[in-house]
């Protein structure tokens, strides 16, 4: 697959992708709705909680759901292949790079509903949901940059990109975080490259549990 794309084309591939446009529209809708609600400093706190909540959700989902041992049920297997297995098989395929909106929107909706049941406030839930969606878009952008010929400007973001590529090409059992390496550090999956063996299943998650190398 050729990765020679103009800078303009690279940005267009991200910002004009259907799933990104739909989730951006959702974010604008949430922020507009929140602007007409009782906006105060608490809203900012819950927006930040939404950002943080997504970081943990991203890590836990990636590690414990997307990397499940291949199920026997063909429909569930097809589901996981679209969400993640096929992405590991062909990491730079643009069609497999973004989370489909049919997955991300209900998923974040459930988190927002759970938050509403706990907080009991629609205003705070709107702020929390906006944080979730905002960090989803950050995640999608950083994931996109990791797999496309875009060179980050700072040393930290270059390192962050390298960590994700190590997850794909070195060992899929480490470096799960895309939006942030913080959660990997907390759960012990942020390792030095030299301390991690090369996995035989990094590009074939369907073989995990059959020929596991970790």
C-alpha positions in Angstrom: 0.0 0.0 0.0 1.5 3.4 -1.0 1.6 6.0 1.7 2.8 8.9 -0.5 0.0 11.4 0.0 0.1 15.2 -0.2 0.0 17.1 3.1 -3.4 18.5 2.0 -4.6 15.0 1.2 -3.5 13.7 4.6 -5.6 16.3 6.4 -8.5 15.8 4.1 -8.5 12.0 4.7 -8.9 12.7 8.4 -11.3 15.7 8.6 -13.5 14.6 5.8 -13.8 11.0 6.9 -17.5 10.2 7.5 -17.0 8.8 11.0 -14.9 11.8 12.0 -17.4 14.3 10.6 -20.3 12.6 12.4 -18.6 12.5 15.8 -17.5 16.2 15.3 -21.1 17.1 14.6 -22.1 15.2 17.8 -19.5 17.2 19.8 -20.7 20.5 18.3 -24.3 19.5 19.2 -23.3 18.7 22.8 -21.3 21.9 23.2 -24.2 24.0 21.8 -26.7 22.2 24.0 -24.4 22.8 27.0 -24.0 26.4 26.1 -27.8 26.9 26.5 -27.8 25.0 29.8 -26.7 26.2 33.2 -23.0 26.5 32.3 -20.6 27.1 35.2 -17.2 26.0 36.5 -18.7 22.6 37.5 -19.3 22.0 33.8 -15.6 22.4 33.1 -14.8 19.9 35.9 -17.2 17.3 34.4 -15.9 18.0 30.9 -12.3 17.2 32.2 -13.7 14.1 33.9 -15.1 13.1 30.5 -11.6 13.5 28.9 -10.1 11.3 31.7 -12.9 8.8 31.6 -12.3 8.2 27.9 -8.6 7.7 28.4 -9.3 4.8 30.8 -12.1 3.5 28.7 -9.9 3.5 25.6 -7.1 1.5 27.4 -9.4 -1.0 29.1 -11.4 -1.6 25.9 -8.3 -1.9 23.8 -6.6 -4.3 26.2 -9.4 -6.5 27.4 -12.0 -6.4 24.6 -10.3 -5.7 21.3 -7.5 -8.2 22.2 -9.8 -11.0 23.2 -8.9 -14.5 22.2 -10.6 -15.2 18.9 -14.2 -16.3 19.6 -15.8 -19.3 18.0 -19.0 -17.5 17.2 -18.6 -16.3 13.5 -20.6 -13.1 14.0 -18.7 -12.1 17.0 -15.4 -12.9 15.2 -16.5 -10.8 12.3 -17.3 -7.9 14.7 -13.9 -8.1 16.4 -12.1 -8.4 13.0 -13.7 -5.1 11.8 -13.1 -3.4 15.1 -9.5 -4.4 15.6 -8.1 -7.8 14.4 -8.0 -6.6 10.8 -6.3 -3.4 11.8 -3.4 -5.4 13.3 -3.2 -7.5 10.1 -3.0 -4.3 8.0 -2.1 -1.4 10.3 -2.0 1.3 7.7 -5.2 0.5 5.9 -7.2 3.8 6.1 -10.6 1.9 5.9 -9.7 0.1 9.2 -8.1 3.1 11.0 -11.1 4.8 12.6 -13.6 3.4 15.0 -16.9 3.0 13.1 -19.6 5.4 14.4 -22.0 2.5 14.9 -19.6 1.3 17.6 -18.3 4.5 19.1 -21.6 6.4 19.4 -23.6 3.7 21.4 -20.5 2.9 23.4 -20.0 6.5 24.6 -23.8 6.8 25.0 -23.8 4.0 27.5 -21.0 5.7 29.5 -23.0 9.0 29.4 -26.1 7.2 30.6 -24.2 5.6 33.5 -22.8 9.0 34.5 -26.3 10.5 34.4 -27.6 7.7 36.7 -24.8 8.5 39.1 -24.8 12.3 38.9 -28.5 12.8 38.3 -27.9 16.0 36.4 -28.4 16.5 32.6 -26.2 19.6 32.6 -23.3 17.8 34.1 -23.9 14.8 31.9 -23.8 17.0 28.8 -20.4 18.3 29.9 -19.1 14.8 30.6 -20.4 13.5 27.3 -18.7 16.4 25.5 -15.4 15.5 27.2 -15.8 11.8 26.1 -16.4 12.8 22.4 -13.6 15.4 22.4 -11.1 12.9 23.7 -12.4 10.3 21.2 -11.5 12.8 18.4 -8.1 13.4 20.0 -7.6 9.6 20.1 -8.6 9.3 16.4 -6.2 12.0 15.4 -3.3 10.6 17.3 -4.1 7.1 15.9 -4.3 8.5 12.4 -0.9 10.3 12.8 0.7 7.1 14.1 -0.2 5.2 10.9 0.2 7.9 8.3 3.3 9.7 7.0 2.9 12.7 9.3 5.9 13.6 11.5 5.0 15.0 14.9 6.8 18.2 15.8 7.8 17.5 19.4 10.0 14.8 20.9 7.1 13.7 23.1 4.6 13.2 20.3 7.3 11.4 18.2 7.9 9.1 21.1 4.1 8.6 21.5 3.8 7.6 17.9 6.7 5.2 18.2 5.0 3.5 21.2 1.9 2.8 19.2 3.9 1.4 16.3 5.7 -0.9 18.7 2.3 -2.2 19.8 1.7 -3.2 16.2 5.1 -4.3 15.1 6.9 -5.4 18.3 4.5 -6.8 20.8 0.7 -6.3 21.0 0.7 -7.0 24.8 2.1 -3.6 25.6 1.7 0.1 24.7 -2.2 0.0 24.5 -2.7 3.7 25.1 -3.1 6.0 22.0 -4.4 9.2 23.4 -2.0 9.0 26.4 0.7 6.7 27.7 -0.3 7.6 31.3 -2.7 4.7 31.7 -0.1 2.2 30.4 2.3 3.6 33.0 -0.4 3.0 35.7 -1.1 -0.6 34.6 2.5 -1.6 33.9 2.2 -1.9 30.1 4.5 1.0 29.3 7.9 -0.8 28.7 11.3 0.0 27.2 11.5 -1.5 23.8 14.6 -3.5 24.6 12.9 -5.2 27.6 10.0 -6.6 25.5 10.3 -9.7 23.3 9.0 -9.7 19.8 5.6 -11.3 19.6 4.6 -13.8 16.9 1.0 -12.6 16.9 1.3 -8.8 16.7 -0.1 -8.9 13.2 -2.4 -11.8 13.7 -4.6 -11.4 16.8 -6.7 -14.4 15.7 -3.8 -16.6 16.7 -3.6 -15.3 20.2 -4.0 -18.2 22.6 -2.8 -20.6 20.0 0.8 -19.4 19.6 1.0 -16.8 22.3 4.3 -14.9 22.7 4.4 -12.2 25.3 
